[in-house]
């Protein structure tokens, strides 16, 4: 049997345990609305008993630990699903923006309508006599207006997509900074947790703060984490550590020249101990992956299709237009396109045009002052042997007088070619099997190479009389205008015609958006359900805390009464037992 003072200790231990329970309950109530807070509870065990006969006798209670109510497995599952959801959420936002730019709901507002009106203008012109009548002039000006609007819409569509891509890059850069900041803070909390738990206690609030940072990190990027025996964690993205114990490693946004200088994501500072590693392909979740996927896959796909439309429109139109004839013939003409170095052959990088040149021939028809063909000059082209300089020499030598005959060619500004004829003479171009006329941009209707820079050639923009509606220049010949109007039936690589392109293009965007919306809704529901389950485990319940408060309060009162009883026993023992010594 314990002595009376040992019994007093039993009551004191009960007071301490009850007080600790009230303290933890109050902490829970105070953090009812604290984001990321995990409900805490006290673990109470019995003190070691007094092993005497008969016995043993209990020595009261002790506070073994204060633990938080948390489910690591469920939390990791939620983080993985959050990374996936934020990826789809980011894609959804981007697709909503893209859809706005290509919305065809308002009749006459979209690129599709402009394509139709452009080809209709060529068709109308083909049904008009190729002369200087008012009707012909009006229809030529209408064609120029429609073509100008079309090229503007194509460039605008391209620029809108590129604007989103530039914003993607800026967002990637911002998110990398946020990820680096989160990693740095996680590493610092690792240090604090290890220090706090070195004595055997559990750093509940610090762990909550770290888990909150991990939750925030999961929104930005996918990762895997593992905890060490000292309470610190390591965080990996695709097997690369961005947090290793109390140290963090930065990510960097690095321009990729093979991807139009868009950002790739690198790990490491580039030093000897941390060489830079491209981890872009290792990122498969989070909002940053949504930015990458939008930029490279979705917008990359749409931009490629716009570029194909523009390139096909440019090349197909110019191939016909360059060998056609308008109301006027040329006394001089300059090309739209140049080369880097005119001395290099056409099959060498510095001598190339933006469009390939074939081995073949193009013909120049020279007209005298009586509007009769005086001669045809066939210019042979071999890309393995010829350069721009050699073609210039061939044209100048075509009349056997390279120093100043009836026809001359010169190297012009930006390494382009300029062709002139003697006074009283004019010229046109005829068939071209070499593709030189299109590549150099001679007698072109369009200039540029893609959706980025497609525009109307200055030649026809400044003077509609140079619109090459005719093949022969003979009265009534509008065959070239009809041929160009039929380009709308030309198939593209995806087996649709130019005329069908925009409908298919918008449908593709709509289909992609519908798919993204479906995955977004699915992932949203999954995340909401997992959050609800985790909240039920870690969240503070006021009903439960009120119950605990009453429980610990009553326990405190009972232990206080127990101590009062023991105190009275001690008082009786000391002051009321025996008379000796008084």
C-alpha positions in Angstrom: 0.0 0.0 0.0 1.3 3.5 -0.9 2.0 6.1 1.7 -0.3 9.1 1.9 2.0 11.4 0.1 2.2 9.0 -2.8 -1.6 9.1 -2.9 -1.4 12.9 -3.2 0.9 12.5 -6.3 -1.8 10.4 -7.9 -4.3 13.3 -7.7 -1.7 15.8 -8.9 -1.0 13.7 -12.0 -4.7 13.7 -12.7 -4.8 17.4 -12.5 -1.9 17.8 -14.9 -3.4 15.4 -17.4 -6.8 17.1 -17.3 -5.1 20.5 -17.6 -3.1 19.3 -20.6 -6.3 18.0 -22.2 -8.0 21.4 -21.7 -4.9 23.1 -23.2 -4.9 20.9 -26.3 -8.7 21.3 -26.7 -8.4 25.1 -26.5 -5.6 24.9 -29.1 -8.0 23.0 -31.4 -10.8 25.5 -30.9 -8.5 28.4 -31.5 -7.4 26.9 -34.9 -10.9 26.0 -36.0 -10.5 28.1 -39.2 -6.7 27.7 -39.7 -6.0 26.3 -43.1 -4.0 23.1 -43.0 -4.4 22.6 -39.3 -4.7 19.1 -38.1 -6.8 18.3 -35.0 -4.6 17.3 -32.0 -5.3 15.0 -29.2 -3.6 13.9 -26.0 -2.4 10.3 -25.4 -2.9 9.5 -21.7 -1.3 6.4 -20.1 -1.0 5.1 -16.5 2.0 5.8 -14.4 4.2 2.9 -13.4 2.4 1.1 -10.5 3.8 0.6 -7.1 4.6 -3.1 -6.9 4.0 -4.0 -3.2 2.0 -6.7 -1.6 -0.9 -6.8 -1.9 -0.8 -4.9 -5.1 0.3 -3.5 -7.4 -1.1 0.0 -6.7 -1.6 2.5 -9.4 0.3 5.8 -9.2 -2.1 7.8 -11.4 -1.9 9.0 -15.0 0.7 10.7 -17.3 0.6 12.6 -20.6 2.4 10.3 -23.0 2.2 12.5 -26.1 0.2 15.2 -28.0 -0.4 13.8 -31.5 -2.2 15.2 -34.6 -4.9 13.4 -36.3 -3.7 12.9 -39.9 -3.6 10.3 -42.7 -0.4 10.5 -44.6 -1.5 7.9 -47.2 -4.7 9.8 -48.0 -2.8 13.1 -48.0 -0.4 11.8 -50.6 -3.2 10.5 -52.7 -4.9 13.9 -52.5 -1.7 15.7 -53.6 -1.3 13.4 -56.6 -4.9 14.0 -57.6 -4.5 17.8 -57.0 -1.5 17.8 -59.3 -3.6 16.1 -62.0 -6.7 18.3 -61.4 -4.6 21.5 -61.6 -3.2 20.3 -64.9 -6.6 20.0 -66.3 -7.8 23.2 -64.7 -5.0 25.1 -66.3 -5.8 23.5 -69.7 -9.4 24.4 -69.3 -8.6 28.0 -68.7 -6.3 28.0 -71.8 -8.9 26.3 -74.0 -11.5 28.8 -72.9 -9.2 31.6 -74.0 -8.4 29.9 -77.4 -12.1 29.2 -78.0 -12.9 32.9 -77.6 -10.5 33.8 -80.4 -12.0 31.3 -82.8 -15.6 31.7 -82.0 -17.8 31.5 -85.1 -21.1 32.2 -83.5 -21.3 35.8 -84.8 -21.7 35.5 -88.6 -19.0 37.3 -90.6 -16.6 37.7 -87.7 -14.4 34.7 -88.2 -11.5 33.6 -90.4 -13.7 31.0 -92.1 -16.0 33.7 -93.6 -13.0 35.7 -94.8 -11.6 32.6 -96.6 -14.9 32.2 -98.4 -15.1 35.9 -99.4 -11.6 35.9 -100.6 -12.1 32.9 -103.0 -15.5 34.4 -104.0 -13.7 37.6 -105.0 -11.4 35.6 -107.3 -14.4 33.8 -108.8 -16.2 37.1 -109.4 -13.1 38.5 -111.1 -12.8 35.5 -113.4 -16.3 36.2 -114.7 -15.4 39.8 -115.7 -13.7 40.9 -118.9 -10.0 41.5 -118.3 -10.0 45.1 -119.3 -9.9 48.6 -117.7 -13.7 48.8 -117.3 -15.2 50.2 -114.1 -16.6 46.8 -113.3 -13.2 45.1 -113.6 -11.6 47.9 -111.5 -14.1 47.5 -108.7 -13.8 43.8 -108.6 -10.0 44.0 -108.6 -10.1 46.5 -105.6 -12.7 44.2 -103.9 -10.2 41.3 -104.3 -7.4 43.3 -102.8 -9.7 44.3 -99.8 -10.8 40.7 -99.2 -7.2 39.5 -99.5 -5.9 42.2 -97.2 -8.6 41.3 -94.6 -7.9 37.6 -95.0 -4.1 38.0 -94.4 -4.8 40.3 -91.5 -7.1 37.7 -89.9 -4.6 34.9 -90.4 -1.8 37.0 -88.8 -4.2 38.0 -86.0 -5.1 34.4 -85.4 -1.5 33.4 -85.3 -0.6 36.4 -83.0 -3.5 35.5 -80.6 -2.1 32.0 -80.3 1.4 33.2 -79.9 0.2 35.7 -77.3 -1.1 32.8 -75.3 2.2 31.0 -75.7 4.1 34.0 -74.5 1.8 34.1 -71.5 2.5 30.4 -71.0 6.2 31.1 -70.9 5.7 34.0 -68.4 3.5 31.8 -66.2 6.1 29.0 -66.4 8.7 31.4 -65.2 6.5 32.7 -62.4 5.6 29.2 -61.3 9.3 28.1 -61.2 9.9 31.0 -58.8 7.0 29.9 -56.7 8.2 26.3 -56.7 11.7 27.4 -55.7 10.2 29.5 -52.8 8.1 26.5 -51.6 11.1 24.2 -51.8 13.2 26.6 -49.7 10.5 26.9 -47.0 10.0 23.2 -46.9 13.8 22.7 -46.4 13.7 25.3 -43.6 10.8 23.5 -41.9 12.7 20.3 -42.2 15.5 21.8 -40.2 13.1 23.1 -37.5 11.2 19.8 -37.3 14.4 17.8 -36.9 15.6 20.1 -34.2 12.3 20.1 -32.4 11.8 16.4 -32.5 15.4 15.5 -31.5 14.3 15.2 -27.9 11.5 12.7 -28.8 8.6 15.2 -29.0 6.4 15.6 -32.1 6.4 19.0 -33.8 2.7 18.9 -34.7 2.2 22.6 -35.8 5.5 22.6 -37.8 4.4 19.4 -39.6 1.1 21.0 -40.4 2.9 24.0 -41.9 5.1 21.7 -43.9 2.1 19.7 -45.2 0.4 22.9 -46.2 3.5 23.8 -48.3 3.4 20.3 -49.8 -0.3 20.8 -50.7 0.6 24.1 -52.3 3.5 22.5 -54.2 1.2 19.8 -55.5 -0.9 22.5 -57.2 2.1 23.6 -59.2 3.9 20.4 -60.1 3.9 16.6 -59.6 6.3 15.2 -57.0 7.1 12.3 -54.7 8.1 12.7 -51.1 9.7 10.4 -48.6 10.2 10.9 -44.8 13.5 10.1 -43.0 13.9 8.8 -39.5 14.7 12.2 -38.1 11.3 13.7 -39.4 12.8 15.5 -42.4 11.5 14.8 -45.9 13.0 14.7 -49.4 11.0 15.9 -52.4 11.6 14.6 -55.9 10.4 15.7 -59.3 11.0 12.8 -61.7 13.7 11.4 -59.5 15.5 14.7 -59.2 15.6 16.1 -55.6 14.4 19.7 -55.2 14.4 19.3 -51.4 17.0 17.1 -49.6 16.7 17.3 -45.8 17.4 21.0 -44.9 18.7 21.9 -48.4 16.7 22.9 -51.5 17.8 22.9 -55.1 16.5 25.5 -57.6 14.7 25.1 -60.9 15.5 27.4 -63.8 13.7 28.6 -66.9 16.0 28.2 -69.9 15.2 29.3 -73.5 15.2 26.4 -76.0 16.4 27.6 -79.4 15.0 24.4 -81.0 11.5 25.4 -79.7 11.4 29.1 -80.8 13.2 30.1 -77.6 10.3 28.9 -75.4 11.3 27.9 -71.9 12.5 24.5 -70.8 12.8 23.7 -67.1 16.2 22.8 -65.8 17.4 21.6 -62.4 20.8 22.6 -61.0 22.8 25.8 -61.0 25.3 24.6 -63.6 28.1 24.2 -61.2 30.5 21.3 -61.0 28.5 19.7 -58.2 25.1 20.5 -59.7 25.3 20.3 -63.5 22.1 21.5 -65.2 19.6 18.8 -66.1 16.6 19.3 -68.4 13.6 17.9 -66.4 10.9 19.3 -68.7 9.8 15.8 -69.8 9.7 14.6 -66.2 7.0 17.1 -65.3 3.6 15.3 -65.8 1.3 17.1 -63.4 0.4 20.4 -61.8 -0.5 23.8 -63.3 3.1 24.2 -64.7 2.5 21.0 -66.8 -0.7 22.6 -68.1 1.3 25.6 -69.3 3.8 23.4 -71.0 1.1 21.2 -72.6 -0.9 24.2 -73.8 2.1 25.9 -75.3 3.7 22.9 -77.0 0.9 20.5 -77.8 -2.3 22.3 -78.2 -1.3 25.7 -79.4 1.7 24.1 -81.2 -0.8 22.0 -83.1 -3.1 24.9 -83.9 -0.2 27.1 -85.0 1.2 24.4 -87.3 -2.2 24.1 -89.0 -2.5 27.8 -89.4 1.0 27.9 -90.9 0.1 25.1 -93.3 -2.9 27.0 -94.4 -0.9 30.2 -94.9 2.0 28.4 -96.6 -0.3 26.5 -98.9 -2.2 29.6 -99.8 0.9 31.6 -100.5 2.7 28.9 -102.6 -0.3 27.7 -104.5 -1.5 31.2 -105.4 2.0 32.5 -106.2 2.7 29.4 -108.4 -0.2 30.4 -110.6 0.1 34.1 -110.2 3.8 34.3 -111.1 3.3 32.8 -114.6 0.1 34.8 -115.2 -0.4 38.3 -116.7 -2.5 41.3 -115.5 -3.6 44.4 -117.4 0.0 45.6 -117.3 3.3 44.0 -118.2 6.6 44.8 -116.4 9.3 47.2 -117.4 11.0 46.3 -114.1 10.3 44.1 -111.1 12.0 43.3 -107.8 11.6 40.1 -105.9 10.1 39.9 -102.4 12.5 37.3 -101.0 16.3 37.3 -100.7 19.1 35.0 -99.6 21.8 35.4 -96.9 24.7 35.2 -99.4 24.0 35.4 -103.2 27.3 33.7 -104.0 26.2 30.4 -102.3 24.4 27.7 -104.2 20.6 27.3 -103.7 21.2 23.9 -102.0 23.5 25.5 -99.4 22.1 27.1 -96.2 23.4 30.6 -96.9 22.2 30.5 -100.5 18.7 29.1 -99.8 15.4 30.8 -100.2 12.6 30.0 -97.8 11.0 27.8 -100.5 12.9 25.0 -102.2 14.1 25.4 -105.8 14.0 22.5 -108.3 16.1 21.6 -111.3 14.1 23.1 -114.1 13.4 26.2 -116.3 11.5 29.4 -116.1 10.6 31.5 -119.1 10.6 35.2 -119.6 8.6 36.7 -122.5 10.0 39.9 -124.0 7.5 42.2 -125.7 8.4 45.1 -128.1 6.7 48.5 -128.3 4.0 46.9 -130.6 2.9 44.6 -127.8 4.2 41.6 -129.7 6.4 38.9 -128.3 9.9 39.5 -129.6 11.6 36.7 -127.8 11.4 34.0 -125.2 14.3 33.6 -122.7 14.5 30.2 -121.0 16.5 30.3 -117.8 17.8 27.0 -116.7 18.1 26.5 -112.9 20.0 23.8 -111.1 20.1 24.2 -107.3 23.3 22.1 -107.0 25.2 24.4 -109.4 23.4 27.8 -109.4 23.3 30.7 -107.0 21.4 34.0 -107.1 24.4 35.6 -108.7 24.6 33.0 -111.4 20.9 33.4 -112.2 21.4 37.1 -112.4 24.2 36.5 -114.9 22.1 34.1 -116.9 19.2 36.6 -117.2 21.5 39.4 -118.2 23.2 37.2 -120.8 19.9 35.8 -122.2 20.0 38.2 -125.1 23.7 37.6 -125.7 24.5 41.1 -124.3 25.3 40.7 -120.6 26.6 44.3 -120.2 23.5 46.2 -121.2 21.2 44.6 -123.7 17.4 44.4 -123.8 17.1 42.6 -120.5 19.2 43.0 -117.4 19.2 41.6 -113.8 20.8 43.0 -110.7 21.4 42.2 -107.1 19.0 44.4 -105.2 18.4 45.4 -101.5 18.5 42.5 -99.0 20.1 40.2 -101.6 17.0 40.2 -103.7 16.9 40.2 -107.5 15.7 43.0 -109.8 15.0 42.6 -113.5 14.7 45.5 -116.0 14.3 45.8 -119.7 15.4 48.5 -122.2 13.1 51.4 -122.9 10.1 50.5 -125.1 10.2 46.9 -124.0 8.0 45.0 -121.4 8.1 41.5 -120.2 6.1 38.8 -118.4 6.9 35.4 -116.9 5.6 32.1 -118.4 5.9 28.5 -117.2 8.2 27.7 -114.4 9.3 24.2 -113.6 12.1 25.3 -111.3 10.0 27.1 -108.7 12.4 30.0 -108.8 9.7 32.6 -109.4 7.8 31.5 -106.3 10.9 31.1 -104.1 12.3 34.5 -105.0 8.9 36.1 -104.9 8.7 37.5 -108.5 5.3 38.5 -109.7 3.8 37.2 -106.4 0.3 37.9 -105.2 1.2 37.1 -101.6 4.5 37.7 -99.7 5.7 36.0 -96.5 6.1 32.3 -95.7 3.7 31.5 -92.9 0.7 32.7 -90.8 3.1 35.0 -88.9 4.0 37.2 -91.9 1.5 36.4 -94.7 0.6 39.6 -96.5 -0.4 41.0 -99.8 2.4 41.7 -102.2 3.2 45.4 -102.7 3.1 44.8 -106.4 -0.7 44.2 -106.5 -1.5 46.2 -103.4 -0.1 49.3 -105.0 -1.5 48.7 -108.5 -4.5 46.3 -109.1 -3.6 46.2 -112.8 -0.8 43.8 -111.9 -3.3 41.2 -110.6 -2.5 38.3 -113.0 -6.0 37.1 -114.1 -4.9 35.9 -117.5 -2.6 33.2 -118.7 -1.9 34.6 -122.2 -2.9 38.2 -121.9 -5.3 37.7 -124.8 -8.7 39.5 -124.7 -11.3 37.5 -122.7 -8.7 35.3 -121.0 -9.4 35.1 -117.3 -8.3 31.5 -116.9 -5.7 32.3 -114.3 -8.2 34.0 -112.0 -10.5 30.9 -112.3 -7.5 28.6 -111.5 -6.6 30.6 -108.4 -10.3 30.6 -107.3 -10.2 26.8 -107.5 -7.2 26.6 -105.0 -9.9 26.4 -102.3 -10.3 22.7 -103.3 -6.6 22.0 -102.8 -6.2 19.3 -100.1 -4.0 19.9 -97.0 -2.0 17.3 -95.1 -5.0 16.3 -93.0 -7.0 15.4 -96.1 -9.3 18.5 -95.9 -9.4 21.2 -98.5 -8.5 24.8 -97.9 -12.2 25.6 -98.2 -13.0 23.0 -95.5 -10.0 23.9 -93.4 -11.5 26.4 -91.0 -14.6 24.4 -90.2 -12.3 21.4 -89.4 -10.0 23.7 -87.5 -12.7 25.1 -85.2 -14.2 21.7 -84.8 -10.8 20.4 -83.6 -10.6 23.1 -81.0 -14.1 22.4 -79.9 -13.3 18.7 -79.6 -10.2 19.3 -77.7 -12.0 21.7 -75.3 -14.8 19.1 -74.8 -12.3 16.5 -73.8 -10.5 18.8 -71.4 -13.8 19.9 -69.8 -14.7 16.2 -69.3 -11.4 15.4 -67.5 -11.6 18.6 -65.5 -15.1 17.7 -64.2 -13.9 14.2 -63.3 -10.8 15.3 -61.5 -12.7 18.0 -59.7 -15.1 15.5 -58.2 -12.2 13.2 -57.2 -10.4 16.0 -55.4 -13.5 17.2 -53.7 -14.2 13.7 -52.3 -10.7 13.2 -51.1 -10.6 16.6 -49.5 -13.9 15.8 -47.7 -12.4 12.5 -46.4 -9.2 14.2 -45.2 -11.2 17.0 -43.6 -13.2 14.5 -41.7 -10.0 13.0 -40.3 -7.9 16.1 -39.6 -10.5 18.8 -39.3 -11.7 20.3 -36.0 -15.2 19.3 -34.9 -16.7 21.8 -32.5 -19.1 19.2 -31.1 -16.2 16.9 -30.3 -14.2 19.7 -28.8 -17.1 20.8 -26.6 -17.4 17.3 -25.3 -13.7 17.0 -24.6 -13.7 20.3 -22.8 -16.5 19.1 -20.5 -14.8 15.8 -20.0 -11.4 17.3 -19.1 -13.1 20.0 -17.0 -14.9 17.4 -15.0 -11.8 15.3 -14.6 -10.0 18.3 -13.3 -12.7 19.0 -10.8 -12.8 15.4 -9.7 -9.0 15.3 -9.2 -9.1 18.5 -7.3 -11.7 17.0 -5.0 -9.5 13.9 -4.6 -6.6 16.1 -3.6 -8.8 17.9 -1.1 -9.7 14.6 0.4 -6.1 13.6 0.6 -5.2 17.0 2.1 -7.8 16.5 4.8 -6.3 13.1 5.6 -2.8 14.6 5.9 -4.2 17.4 8.1 -5.9 14.8 10.3 -2.7 12.7 10.4 -0.5 15.7 11.4 -2.8 17.8 13.5 -5.4 15.4 14.9 -3.6 12.2 15.8 -2.0 11.8 19.3 -1.2 14.3 22.1 2.5 13.6 22.6 4.6 16.6 21.9 1.9 19.2 22.3 
